[in-house]
């Protein structure tokens, strides 16, 4: 592999060279008597497809190869870049019905790292469809960009982002979405593949739109999951971001009986906590996740990160309203935990600083080259900073509520790659004659079948963004999945609905009945956080119950304890975790959900819960066998409730201090 000199310096390098050198002999194009896909002989070391020879992979993929591409198609910057891809032939006898491609969000993540998700999406189609997954240039095994300071710095700053661009030099503009889509087109040509069904999630939807504009003759069907348009009025300010964030919390509250019963909207419930964080910010050491401790500043910006970041998505929507009310009541721990969880999860960089897992340099290069900005990137940096400051002063004077309920300054203090507007102010100006525009000036959006999928509660790529993207295409359908978040067709979504629609669309070019999109049940919100079980409403006694209200309040506390642990497992996956106020749990994957073992978990201060939970995932029945301990005694409980069902009720049976407990309550 050849490298141009700018990528060999100490500040910013390309990684993966040794792997590519080992692969190159297998990936050299060879003449081939027939085009299209081939199943290959069992155990054969190579597979000939089009003009390429694919080889057995070191990864979970059956076949993979590298296509050497010019780093700069104009030749102004010398060198080549290896583009890695994986090829999954159809499994049924006979010719393939077509080829499906999936492309990753980010930017900065390699698509092949999400192969399990994409293969799960395409699983019912794979008997008759080939699948290709490509790592975009500068990610994963396609020479991941490593701007070392940016990859390892405690936080992203305007200076270290700009430093990455300066270290890349003339190559800074050579990692654009446009060139990445050209790489995919070249792979399809080399494999003798015609038109494809292309699925893109999040930033992958941006890539997919650019691909369709640049290579329309290669598109049979396009799916944009968590989509946003390439540009639009005022888009440098991200005009839909704050309205969608506010809408997310207000809609979730309006759909939850307990929250809806409170006066005002969810934003009204949160407002006193925001005011308190503004007037009396404080620092705290917060235990979260697997037991780690994070020192953080609890202030208005920390709350903004929680509410805008959408990470952890489910727990944030489920808990922010109640956590804000708890802060007003003197209980800061629920909100502090959300702050710690969000701050830890919004940093996309791998803890080992491996650019092959996420390249911060590539993410910056794409964002600063392709995304709309409030300032002209062609300006020299000093003039650009001055222009930014002038625009910001005008915005604060004319539209101070742009990111309400937060001030513009509170919003700008969020991580740069979540606030967006200041991220590229020090990135070097692009060349006067860029290698290729994002789209060709006269390009019209192609008349190909397009499916756009949005989550109703997604503020990262909002319903308004999805609608704007859909409106660019003459033949697009926009489906909104109710009560759902960011990216909905992949495993981990709240419903199977989007995946079903995507498969149907890829196969028939129509979604058919999309009624399932309106059937996803609301997120069940935490009614309130409590330090003591006595603060909770008692569960409703049913036939055979001999326990009093104190025991029935413990039932309510136990239910909320169990769902709190499940929410952490949904966000963090298998492994250890800690309770809100003490105790520990261990989660192991079980089918589509988790088996959880609890040891003295405390959601309230006065109730320790131990035992086992079997959580099925998005549908099925949650079952828990628990031992309870409080200063007032000991007992056992068996809890059950259905998941994926609106208005679900939980049942409880067991004993407390020797008396039978039989009760029901809203599912937590």
N, C-alpha and C positions, 0 to 999 in steps of 0.2 A: 504494500500500500504506500502510495506517495502522500506526503503532507507538504503543504506550503509552509513557509518559514514562520508565519505569524502564529501558527497553532502549535509551535514547539516550545514557546517560551515558558518561563517559570510561572507566569501568572495565569495563562490559559492554554491548555493542551487538549489534544484529542486522545481518548483512551480506547483500548480495545485492539491495538495494532497486532499484538501477538496472536490473539484469537483469529483475526482475519487472515494473517499469514498462514495459519494452520489450515484454514478453510479454503483458501484461494485455489489450490489445485483441484478441488472438487467442484468449484463454482465456475470454472472457465467455460464460456459458451461453446457448445459443440453442435455441429450440423446434425440435423435430425430429419428423418424421412416423413414424419407426420407431426401435425400440430395438435394443440389442445391437451387435455389431461390424460393421465394414465394411472391405473391402479398400482402398477409395479408388482414384481414378483415378491412373494413373501421371503424376507431375509435378504433380498438383493441390496447391495451397498449403494447403488445409485439408481436414479430415476430420470429418464430423459423426457422433458416437457418443452415443446417449442424448440428453441435453440439453446436451452440451458440443460446442464446436468446437475441435478439436485442430489444431495447426499443425506445419509442418516444423521439426525441431530443429536447433540449432547443434551438438548432440552427435552421436554415432553412431546414436542412436535415430531411427526414421522419423517418429514423431509424439510430441508432448509438449504439456503444458498445465499450468496452475496453477489450483487450486481455492482460492478465498479462504475461509478458515474463521475463526470467532470464536476469538481467542486464549484467551478464558475463556468456556466455554459458559454459565456462570451470569451473565455480564455484569458481575461485580464489578470486573474489570479490563477497561478499554475496549480496543478495537483488534481488528485481524484479523491473520492470518498466512497467507501464501501456501504452499500445499502443492503441491510440484512432483512430477509423475509422468511416466513415459514409457510409451508404448503401442505394442506390437508386434503388428499384426494377423496372423492365421493366413495362410499363403501359398498354400494350396490353394483351388480354387474351392468355392463352397457355404458354408453356415453353419458357424460354429465349433462344435467339439465341447464347448468349455468355455473357461474362463479360468484361467491359472496366474499366481500372484504369488510373488515371492521377496523376502525381507526380510533385511537385513544384521545382522551381529554388531556388537560394540562394547561399549556404545552409544557413539555419536559419529561413526561413519563413515556417509557417505551410501550408500544402496543402489545408486544409479546408478553410483557409481565401480566397482562390481563387476559391471556389466552383462555384461561379456564372460564372466565365470564363470557367471552365471546363464543366459545365452543358450546357452552350451555345454552346460550341464546339460539344458536344455529342447530343444536342437536337434532331436532325432528327433521331438519332439511338435509342433513349431511349424507344420508344414503344416496341422494341424487345431485347434490351440489358440492363442488370443490370450494375450499375456503383458503383465503390468503390473509396473513397478518404481517404487516411490515412495520419495522421500527423506523420512524421518520429520521431523516438526517440529523445528526447531533444528539440522538437519544439511544439508549440501550446499546445494542450491538452494532448500530450504525454510527460508529465513532462518536460516542457521547462526549459532548463538550464539557470540559472541566476548567471553569474559571475558579481557581482554587480558593481565592479569598471569598468570592461570592458563595461558594459551596460550603465553606466552613465558618463564616462569620456568625457571631451570635444573632445578629439581625441583619436584614437587608437595608442598605442605606442608599441614598442617591449617589453617594461617592463610590461605593463598591460596585454598584450596578454600572455606573459610567466607566469605572476602571476595567470591568470585564469587556465592555465594548471597545475601549482603547487598546486592550491587549489583543483582541481579535484583529484589529487593524482593518485592512481591506476585506477580510473574510466576514466582518460583522453582518453584512447584508446577504450572506450566502447560505443562511439557515432559515430562509423565509418559508412561509406556507406554500407560496407559489412553486418554489423549487422542489419542495417535498412532494407536492402533487405531481410534478413532472417525473419525479423518481418512480412513483407508483405507476404512472402511465408507461414508463420505459420497462418496468418489470412485466406489465401485462403484454406489451409488445414482444418481449423476449420469450414469454411463455406461450405466445400465439393465442392469447385470450382476447375475445372481443369485448362485449359489453358486460358490465358487472352490476350486482346489487351492492350498494355501498352504504354501510351503517356507520354513523359517527356520533359519539356521545360527548357532550360538553364542547371543549375546544375541537374535538373530532368533528362536530357538526359544522364548525367554521371551515376546517380542512375540506370537508365533503362539499360545501358550497363552492369553494375555490376550485376544487377538482371538476365539479360540474360545469363551471364557467370556462375553464381552460381546456377541458377534455370531454365535451358533451357527447361526442360520438362513442365514448366508452361507458356511458351510464345507461343502464336499463331501469334501475329503481334507486331512489335515494331516501334514506331515513335519517332524520335529524332529531336526536334524542337529547333534550336539554339544549335547545338551540338559541342562538342570537344572530342577528344579521351582520353582514360585513361592515355596514356603516349606517348612518342615519342622522337625522337632525339632532344636534347637541350631544352626539354620542360620546364625545370626549369627556363629558360630565357624568355619564352613566345615568341617564334620566329615569330609568325604570327601577333602579336598584333600591332606593329608599321607599318609594311607594309599594313595591312588592314586599319589602321587609315588613312594613307596617301592616299590609294586607294579610301577610302570613299569620301574624299573631292575632289580629282581630278576627280573621275567619276561623281560626282554630278555637278561639274562645267562644265565638257565636255558635259553634257546632257542639260545644260541650255543655251539658245541662248545668253543672255546678258553676262554671265560669260565667255562663250566660246570665245566671241568676244574680250575679254581683252587679252593682250599678256601674254604668259606663262600659267602654271598650277595653280590650286588653291593654292598649297603649295608655289609657287612663289609669289602669291598675299599676302600670309600670312607672308612670311619671313621678310619684313620690320617691321611689328608690333612685331614679336618675337625679332628681333634685338633691337628694342626700349625698350621692356620690360626688356631685359637683361642689357642694359646700363643705363636705367633710370627707375627702378621700383618705384612704388609709392603706397601709401595707399589711400583707399577711403571708404566712407560710401555709400552703394548702396541700393536704394529702389527697391524691387522686389516682385513678388508673390502677396500676398494679401495686401501689403503695409508695410510689415516688412522691417527693415533696417539691412544690414549686413556690418560689418567692415571687409575689406579684404585687402590683399596685392596683388596688381596687378604686377605680375612678370612672368617670363617664366614658372614656375611651374603651376601657375594659368591657363595659357593658355593650358598647357599640360593636366590638369585635364579636361578642356572643350573638348579638341580634342580627348583624349583617353576615357573619361568617357561615352560619348554618352548619356548623361542625362542632359537636355531634348533632346531626340534623334532627333526629327523632327526640332525643333527650332535651334539646334546646326548646323545641316547640312545646313539648310535654311539660316543661318545668319552669320556664322563665317567668310566667305570670305569677305562679305561686311563690317562686323564689324571691321575686321583687317584693311581694307583699310580706314575706317573712323578714326581709331586711328591714322593712319599716317597723316590724314588730320586735326588732332587736336580735333576730336570728340570721346572721350573715352567712352561715356555712353553706346552705344550698346554692346561693348565688356564687359564692367563692369557688365552689367545686366546678360549676359550669364555666367560670372564667378560666380556671386552670385547665380543664379539659379542652376548651376552645383554643387557648394559647398554644397548647401542645400539639393540637391536631391541624391548625391552619398552616403550619410550616411544612411544606411538601417535601423538604429535603430529608433524605434518609439519615437516620442517626449515625450511620457509619460514614457519612459524607460521600457515598459512592455515587458518582454522576451517572453510572449505568443504570441506577435505579430511579433517579430523578436528576435531571441536569438543570440547575438554576441558571447556568449560562445560556442554555438553549431557550429556556423560558423567557429570559430577558431579551434575547435576540429577536425572538418571534414577536413578543409584545411590542418592543420598541420599533420594529420594522413594519409591522402589519396593522396594529390596532389604531383606531382614531385617538388623537391626542388633542388637548385644548390649545396647544401651542404648535407652531410650525417646526417640525423636526429638522427642516433645512437650515434653520437659524444656527449660528455658532452658539455654543453652550452658554456663554455669558449673556448674550442677547436673549436667548431662550428663557433663562432664569428670570431676567427682567420682565419679559413678556408674561411669563407665568404669574409673577407677583402682581402685575397690573391686572391681569384677568381675575386673579383670586380676590383682589381688593374690590373690583367691580361686582363680582358675584356675591361677596359678603354684604355689599351695600344694597344690591338689587334683588337677590334671591337667597337670603340668609337661611331659609328653611329647606334648601336643596336636599339635605340629608337628614331632615327632621325625623325624630325629635332631637337629633344631635346637631350641634353647631358644626359649621364647616371645619373649624379647627379641631374639634373633637374627632370628626371623621378622618381628617388628614393624619391624625396621630396613630391611626390603625397601621398594621403592617402594610408596606408599600404595595405588595402584590394583592392586597384586598381593598385598599383605598384607590389604587390605580392611577390617580390623576398626577401624582408627582414621580411615579416610578422611573420615567425615561428622561427626566429633565437634564441629566448629565450624560446621557448616551450620545456618542459621537454622531454628527450629522451623516446622513446617508450619502453615497456617491452621487454626483450630479447625473450620471447615467447608470441607474441601477441595473443589475443583470436582467431583471424581469419585473414588470409591475405585478401587483397582486392579482389583478385581472386586467385583461386587455380593454382599452378604453371603450371600444365600440361593442363590447360583449353584451349580449342580451341573455337573460336567464333562460335556460333551455326548457323546452316543453316536454319534460320527462315526468313520470309519476313520482311525486314527492309526498312523504309522510312526515309530519312534524309532530313530535310528542313533547308535551310540557307537563310539569307537575304543578298542581294548583298552589302548593305551598313553597314553591321554589323561587327564591329571590335572587339567586346567582344568575340563572338564565330564566327570566320570568315569563309568565304567560304572554305579556305584552311583547317581549323580545321574540318569543316563538311565533306569535302572530305576524310580527314585522318580517321575520324570515320567510314565513309561508307566503306572504303577499308578494314576495319578489318572483315567485315561480307561477307560471300560468296554470299548472296542473298540480296543485298541492292541497293536501287535507291536513288540518290542524286538529289534533285530538288532545284534550286536556284531561289528565288523570286526576280526579278529585282527591283531596286530602293526601296528596303525595308530594314528594320532594324532588331533588335534583337527580336526573337520569332514572328512567323508570322501566327500561326493557331488560336490564341486567339483574342477576341474582342480588338479593338484598333489598330490592324495591318492595314497597308495601303490598304490591299486588302482582299477580302474573299477567294482568290484563295487557299491558303494553307489549310484553314479550309475545303474547298470542297474536296481537295485531301486527307486530313487525314481521313475524314469520308468515302470516297470511299474506301480507303486502308483498314481501319478497317473492313469494311463490306465484301469486295471482295478480299482482299490481293493484289490488284493492283491499281495503281493510275489512269489508263486510260490516256486519253489525258491530258497532263500537259501544254498545250499551254498557259493557263492563266498566268503562271509564268512569261512569257515574255511580258505581256501586262500591267503591272503596270506602270502608267505614271511617268516620272521623278519628283523629288522634284523641285518645282518652287522656285528658290533662290531669295533673296532680291537683286535687281540690285545695289542698293546703299542706304546707310543711309544719310539722309539730315536733316540739322537743319532748313532749309527754303524750302518751296515748290518750290521756284524759282530755286532751284538746280536740280529739276527733269525734265525729258523730258515730254512734254505735251502729254496727251491722243490724239488720232486721232479724229478730228471732223467728225461727220456723218451728214446725211441729216437733216436739220432743226436746226442745231446749229447756234447760234448767239453770242456765247461767244468767247472771245479772248484767246490767249495762256496762259495768267495768270490764267484764270479760268480753262483751260484744265490741267494746272499743278496741280491745286487744286484737280482735279479729280484723277490724279495719286497719289497724297498724300493721298486722302481719301481711295483709293483702298488699298494702303499699310498699312494704319491705320487699316482698317477692318481685313486684313489677319494677322496682328500682334496680334490683340486681339484674333482671332480664334486660332492662334498657342499657345497662353498662355492657353486658355481653353482646348485645346487638351492635354496639358501636365499636367495641374493642376486640371482639372475636374471642377465640379460645385462649385460656391462660388464667393467671391469678387476678384477683381484684379485691378492692376493699370497700367496706360499707361506708355510708355517709357519716356516721358517728362512731364507727368502730367495727371490729370484726373483719373477717376475710371470706372470700369465696373462690372457688376454682370452676372454670367453665371448660367443657370439652364439647366438641362438635358432635351432634347426634342427628343424622338425617339432615333436614333443612333447618334445624334449630340447635338447641344446646341442652346438655345435662349439666346442672349446676349444683355444686355441693357447698352448703353454707356452714360457717362456723362462727357462731356468736355475732351475727350481723345485727347492727343497730341502726335502724332508720330513725327511731326515736331514742332518746337517751335511756328510757326506762324499760325497753323490751329488747332482749337478745333472742335472735332467731337462728336456729340451726336446722340442718336437714338437707333435703334434696328437692330440686325442681326439675321437671322435664318440660321444656318449652319447645313447641313444635315449629316455631318460625311464624310465617305469615298466616297459616291456617292450621286447624286442628285444635286440640284441647290442652291447655296448660294444667299440669298436675303437680301438686307440691305436698310432701309429707314433712311436717315440721315439728320441732320441739321448741317450746316457748319458755322463757325464763324472765321473770320480772321481780322486783322487790315484794310483790304481793303473792307470789307463788309460781307454780310450774304447770305446764299442760302440753297437750299435743293438738295438732290440727291437720286435717287433710283439706286442701283447697283445690277447686276446679273451676275453670271457665273457658269458653271457646274464644279462639283468636280469629280475626278476620270477619267478625260479625258485629254489625251495628247494634247498639243498645244491649250488649252482652251483660249477663248477670253471673256473679261468682257464687258458688256454694261453699260452705264451710261446715265441717263436722269434726268433733273431737271431744276433748274434755279439758276443763280448767279447775284445778284444785279438787279433782274428783267428781265434778258435776258435768253432765253432758252439755256439749255446745252444739247447737244446730242453728245455722244462720245463713243469710244471703245478703248480698250487697252489689252495687254496680261493679262490674269488672274494673280492676284498677288501671 
